[in-house]
Amino acid sequence: MKAKDLLGPMRLPFLVLAPACVPLGISTATWTTRGRINILYAVLAFVGALAAHISVNTLNEYFDYKSGLDLKTQPTPFSGGSGTLPAMPHLDRTALATGLISLALAALIGIYFLTVWGLALLPLGLLGLVVVVIYTTWLTHSPLLCLIAPGLGFGTLMVMGTDFVLSGTYTWAAFFASLVPFFLVSDLLLLNQFPDVEADRSVGRRHYPIVLGRRTASIIYGAFLALAYLSLALGVLLRFLPLAALLGLLTLPFAIRAALGVRRHAEDVEQLVPLMGLNVLITVLTPILTAVGLFIAA
């Protein structure tokens, strides 16, 4: 077996979210504790988050292939899966095993932190595992849950979980910071659903581009972009975040361009593709810039 056959279902080009979101949790913990964090814990948090992301990607690849969805989608550079399993069906069990092993690794790291900090971390950990396991098979059939689950995983759970294992407590700083990737990552998956409406409908999925149409979903997309930046500004205004965290607002011009473009071209997949690329840039850079501001303030 070639390495690319194993790595394909992991969707390596898409594994940029954990490296963008975990540093945000590290930065809030660094700011609230004035730099008194455990580097080993930070590394373990990153490994656990990356393992969880690999798990959800590979399980999604496996279940989308088994449902026949991957055979019906027209892939874009940002949606439609990796194409590995339709091209090499014999790798389906390998993809499943990769997803389950990665999930087990994330769970083991979570259990270790439970021994360090106690049961206060348990609700976040259990919810994270549940989201990974049932995302493709269940959450994608509920428009609201399908919308918020990605942001919940990479925002609320990943950022606040990282902050907790470093600080030992839940903080308002981590909560407001987590809202940035909550809205942006949910928006990332929302926009990536636009090209797949017909294929997703055929296998029983129900998300807002299907149930409301792409044009109405484009309004939700714009609203979530606005809420990401408003959440950051509110956190600073309420003094839960330092003024330097507003570095995250540097991507606002790109967000305005994306919101207007998606609204204008909601029904034109070809025109949406470059906007999907811009959306990835916004989703990755905004948490990183916010984290840089927090590190500076610390």
N, C-alpha and C positions, 0 to 999 in steps of 0.2 A: 504494500500500500504506500502510495506517495504522500508526502507531507501535505500537499495541497488538497488531497482527497479528504484528509482528516480535518484540515483547517477550513475548507470550503463552507460546511454547514455552520461554522462559528460566525461567519460573516465578518471577517477580520476588518474590512474597511469601516464597519459600523461600530466597532468596539472602541469608539472615542468618547462615549458618554461617561463611563466610569472615570477615566482620567480627567474629565472635565468637572465632574460632580464631587468626587471624593475630596479633591483639594479644597473645595468650598467648605466642606465639613471640617477639614483640618484647620482651615483659616479661622473659622468662627471659634473653634476650641482654642486656637493659639491666641486669638484676641481676648477672649473672656478669661483665660487663665494666665495671661501675660507671658505666654511662651512656655509654660510648664506642661509640656506634653511628652508622652512616651513614644519615641520614634518607632520602636518595635510594634506597638499597638497601631500606629498609623500605617505601617507596611501591611500588617495583617488585615486591617480594614480595607485597604486597597485590593489585596488579593481576594478577600471574600466578595467584595463588590464586583470585581472582574469575573470571578467564578460564577456569580449569580447571573451576570450579563451573558456570559457564554452559554449558561444553561438555558436561559429563556430563548436565546437565538437558535440553538440547536434543536430544542424541543419544538419551537415554532416551525423550523424547517421540516422536522420529522412529521408533525401532524398536518402541516399544509400539503406535504407530499402524499400522505396516506389519504387525505380527503379528496385528492385530485385537484386541489386549488392551484398548485404550482404548474400543472399542465395546461391551465386555462389563462393564467395571467400573461400580460405583455410586459416583461421586465423593463424598468428604467434603471439608470445608475443608482437610484435611491429607493427603489421599491421592487416588489415582485420576487424577493428571495435571491439566493445565490445561484440557483440553477444546478447545483451539484447533484441533488438526488434525482431529478428527472433525467439527467445525463448519465448517472451511474446508480441505478436503483439498488444495486447490491450493497451500497453503503448505508442503507436505511437503519440497520441495526447498530452500526457504528455511530451514527448520529444520535440515536436514542441513548446509547451507552455513554457517549460524551456528555449529553445533557444531564443524565442522572448522576454521573461521577462529579461533574462540576457542581451540581446542586448539593451533593453530599459534602463536598469540600467547603462550600459556603456555610452549610449547616454546622459542620464541625468547628469552624472558626467562630460562628455565633455561640455555640455551646461553650467554647473556651472563654469568651467574654462574659457569659453568664456566670461562670465560676469566679470571674474577677469582680464583676459589678453587682451580681445578684439578679433577681427576677424583674427588676424595673425595665430591663432591655427586652424581656420576652415578648411583649406585644408587638414591637417593631419587627423582631426577628420572625415570629410566626406569620405575621401578615405578609412579610416579604417572601417567605417560602410559598405561601398560598398563592400569591399573585403570580409567581414564576410557574407554578404547576398548572394553574387553571386558566392562564391568560388566553391561550389559543383555543382551547376546547370549550370554554364557557364564557369568559369575559367578553370575547369578540362578538357574542350574540346579544349583548346589551349595549345600546348606544352610549348611555351615560358612563357605564363602567369601562367600556372600551376607550372612551375619551380620557378618563382620569387615571386609569391604571398605570400607564407609562410614566406619567408625572409623579404619581404616588410612589412608584418604585425608585425612580432616579432622583426625585426631589425630596419628599418627606422622609422616606425610609433611608435612602442612601446618605443624604446630607445630615439629617438629624441622628441617624445611627452612628455615623463616623464621629460626629461631635460628641455623642454620648460616651463612646468607648474611650475617648481621649480626655473628657472632662468629668465623667461620672455623674452627669446630671443633664436634664433637659433644660435648654435655654431659649429665651425669646430670640436671641441673635440667630441661633441655628434655625428656628422656625421661620423667621422672615427671610433669611437667606435661602432656605429650602424652597420657598415659593417661586423663586426665579426659575430653577430647572423644573419645578412642578408644572408651571404653565408652558414653558418652552418645549419640554420633552413631549408633553401631551400634544402640543401643536405640531411637533415634528411628525409624530405618528399619524395625526389627523390629516395633514397635508399629503403624506405618503399614501393615504387611502384613496385619494382622488383618482389616480389612474386605474385602480383595481375595482371600481364600483361593480361593473358587470360580473367579473369573475367572483368577487366576494359574495355577491347576491346569490349566485348559482349554488354555493355550498352552505347557504343559510346564515352567513354573517349579517350582522345588523349594526352598522355604525352610521354616524350622522350624514356623511355624503350619500349613503343609500337611502335612509329614511326621510331625510329632509331635502336632499338634492345638493349638488356641489355649490350652487350659488348661496344657499342659506348657510351651508357649512363654512363657506368662505368668510361669512360674518363672524361665526364662532372663532375661526382662526385669527381674525383681526382682534377680536375681543381678548383672546388669551394672550396675544402678544402685548397688548396694552396692559393687561393685568400683571404680567411679569415685571414690567418696568414700574408700574404703580406700587407693587408690593415692595420693591427695593426702595423706592422713594419714601414709602410709608415707614418702613423699618428705620430709615435714617431720621425721618421727621420725629418719630417716637423715641429716638435715641437708643434703640436696641442695636443699631448698627452704626459704625463710625461714618463720618462724612466721606472718607476715602473710598468707601464701598460703592459710591456713586460712579466709580470708574466703569462699572457695568453699563452705565447709560451711554457709553461711547458707541455701542452698536445700535442705538435707537434709530439713526438715519437709515440703516440697512433694514430695520424692522418696518419702518414706514414704507419703504420701497416694496418690501415683500408683501405687506398687507394690501397695498393698492394694486399690486400686480396680480395677486391671487384673486382678488375681487374682480378684476378686469378680465382675467383669462381662466376663470373657474372651469369652464367647459372645454378648454383647449389644452390637452395633455402636452402637446409639443411645446407650447409656450410656458407650461408650468414647470417643465424639467429644470431650466436654469434657476427658477425661483425656489425649487426644492433644494438645489445646491446652496443658494443663498440662505435658506432656512437652516440648513445644517451648520453653516458658518455662524449664524446668530446663536443657535442653541449651544454650540461649543464655546464660543468666545465670551459670551455674556457671563456665565458662571466663573470662567477663568479670570476675567477682568475684575469681577467682584471679589474673588478670592485674593487677587493681587492687592486690591485696596485694603482688604482686611489685614493682610500680612504687613503692609506698610504701616497701618495704624497700630499694630501690635508692637 
